[in-house]
Amino acid sequence: MKMFRVVVNGSEYKVGIEELKEEHTPQPVQPKSAPPARQTEPPPAPKPQQKAQPASGGTDAASAGGTIVAPMPGTVLQVAVGIGDTVTKGQTLLVLEAMKMENEIMAPADGIVKELNVTQGVSVNAGDILVVLSL
């Protein structure tokens, strides 16, 4: 038996370690072969049902006509347009902060701002009408 002195967290210990001798030689283990994989056809691709929202960059919050509604509850950080302004498709109308993220609300089509129902600092709920465009 071999003796060792070990210090753990400032405490000293004397440890004896016994060397084991192999009485037999280990035999390698052969794994059983797995059954062959079944050949199956891949499932059919799902049919697209709705246009996916962009992963980043902004939110297209348009509903029927030129009415733009809040896609989620939040606070208006910035209003980039005014009543009577001409806007183009994809132009930022306002910035909505929701869940500590800034979401750009963009014009769904070219038009003129007919109504502006929010101002900077206002809290909105999902579905609230933010802007109405005359297309």
C-alpha positions as CSV (number, residue, x, y, z in Angstrom):
1,M,0.0,0.0,0.0
2,K,1.3,3.4,-0.9
3,M,0.8,6.3,1.6
4,F,0.2,9.9,0.5
5,R,-0.2,13.1,2.4
6,V,-3.0,15.2,0.9
7,V,-4.0,18.8,1.9
8,V,-7.6,19.8,1.2
9,N,-8.9,23.3,2.1
10,G,-6.0,23.7,4.6
11,S,-6.6,20.3,6.3
12,E,-4.0,17.6,6.0
13,Y,-5.0,14.0,5.5
14,K,-2.9,10.8,5.2
15,V,-4.3,8.5,2.5
16,G,-3.4,5.0,1.7
17,I,-3.9,3.7,-1.8
18,E,-3.8,0.0,-2.5
19,E,-2.6,-1.2,-5.9
20,L,-4.9,-3.9,-7.5
21,K,-3.4,-6.6,-9.6
22,E,-5.3,-8.0,-12.6
23,E,-6.2,-11.6,-12.0
24,H,-7.5,-12.0,-15.5
25,T,-7.2,-10.2,-18.8
26,P,-10.2,-8.2,-19.9
27,Q,-12.0,-9.5,-22.9
28,P,-13.2,-7.0,-25.6
29,V,-16.9,-6.7,-25.9
30,Q,-18.5,-7.0,-29.3
31,P,-21.7,-4.9,-29.6
32,K,-24.6,-6.6,-31.1
33,S,-25.4,-5.3,-34.5
34,A,-28.5,-3.1,-34.7
35,P,-31.3,-4.1,-37.0
36,P,-31.1,-2.4,-40.4
37,A,-32.9,0.9,-40.5
38,R,-36.3,0.9,-42.2
39,Q,-36.6,2.8,-45.4
40,T,-39.4,5.3,-45.2
41,E,-40.5,8.0,-47.4
42,P,-40.0,11.6,-46.1
43,P,-43.2,13.3,-45.0
44,P,-44.7,15.6,-47.5
45,A,-43.7,19.3,-47.1
46,P,-46.3,21.4,-45.3
47,K,-48.3,23.7,-47.5
48,P,-47.8,27.4,-46.7
49,Q,-50.9,29.0,-45.3
50,Q,-49.8,32.5,-44.4
51,K,-47.1,34.9,-45.3
52,A,-44.4,34.6,-42.6
53,Q,-43.4,37.8,-40.8
54,P,-39.9,39.0,-41.4
55,A,-37.4,37.7,-38.8
56,S,-35.9,41.2,-38.3
57,G,-36.0,44.7,-39.6
58,G,-39.6,45.6,-38.9
59,T,-43.3,44.7,-38.5
60,D,-45.9,45.0,-41.2
61,A,-48.9,45.7,-39.0
62,A,-51.5,46.4,-41.7
63,S,-55.0,45.1,-41.6
64,A,-57.9,45.7,-44.1
65,G,-57.3,48.7,-46.4
66,G,-54.9,51.3,-45.1
67,T,-55.5,50.8,-41.4
68,I,-52.4,49.9,-39.5
69,V,-52.9,48.3,-36.1
70,A,-50.5,47.5,-33.2
71,P,-49.3,44.0,-33.6
72,M,-48.5,43.7,-29.9
73,P,-48.9,45.8,-26.7
74,G,-46.2,48.4,-26.2
75,T,-45.1,52.0,-26.0
76,V,-44.7,54.4,-28.9
77,L,-41.0,55.5,-28.9
78,Q,-41.0,57.6,-32.0
79,V,-43.6,58.9,-34.6
80,A,-41.9,59.4,-37.9
81,V,-44.8,60.8,-40.0
82,G,-47.5,63.4,-39.6
83,I,-51.1,63.8,-41.0
84,G,-51.0,64.6,-44.7
85,D,-47.5,63.1,-45.3
86,T,-47.0,60.9,-48.4
87,V,-45.5,57.5,-47.5
88,T,-44.1,54.7,-49.6
89,K,-44.4,51.0,-49.1
90,G,-41.9,49.9,-46.4
91,Q,-41.3,53.3,-45.0
92,T,-41.1,53.5,-41.2
93,L,-44.2,55.2,-39.7
94,L,-43.4,54.8,-36.1
95,V,-41.3,52.8,-33.6
96,L,-43.1,50.6,-31.0
97,E,-41.2,49.3,-28.0
98,A,-42.5,45.9,-26.8
99,M,-40.7,43.5,-24.5
100,K,-37.6,45.7,-24.5
101,M,-37.3,45.5,-28.2
102,E,-37.9,48.2,-30.8
103,N,-40.2,47.3,-33.6
104,E,-40.5,49.4,-36.7
105,I,-44.1,49.7,-37.9
106,M,-43.9,50.2,-41.7
107,A,-46.3,51.3,-44.4
108,P,-47.9,48.3,-46.1
109,A,-48.4,50.3,-49.3
110,D,-47.9,53.7,-50.9
111,G,-50.4,56.3,-49.6
112,I,-51.1,59.5,-47.6
113,V,-51.4,59.6,-43.8
114,K,-55.1,60.3,-43.2
115,E,-55.2,59.7,-39.4
116,L,-52.5,59.5,-36.8
117,N,-54.0,58.1,-33.5
118,V,-50.8,58.0,-31.4
119,T,-48.1,60.3,-30.1
120,Q,-44.7,59.6,-28.6
121,G,-44.8,57.9,-25.2
122,V,-48.4,56.6,-25.5
123,S,-49.0,53.0,-24.5
124,V,-51.0,50.8,-26.9
125,N,-52.6,47.4,-26.8
126,A,-52.5,44.8,-29.5
127,G,-55.1,45.6,-32.2
128,D,-55.3,49.4,-31.4
129,I,-55.4,51.5,-34.6
130,L,-52.2,53.4,-34.9
131,V,-52.3,55.0,-38.4
132,V,-54.9,55.2,-41.2
133,L,-53.6,55.6,-44.7
134,S,-55.5,56.8,-47.8
135,L,-54.3,54.4,-50.5
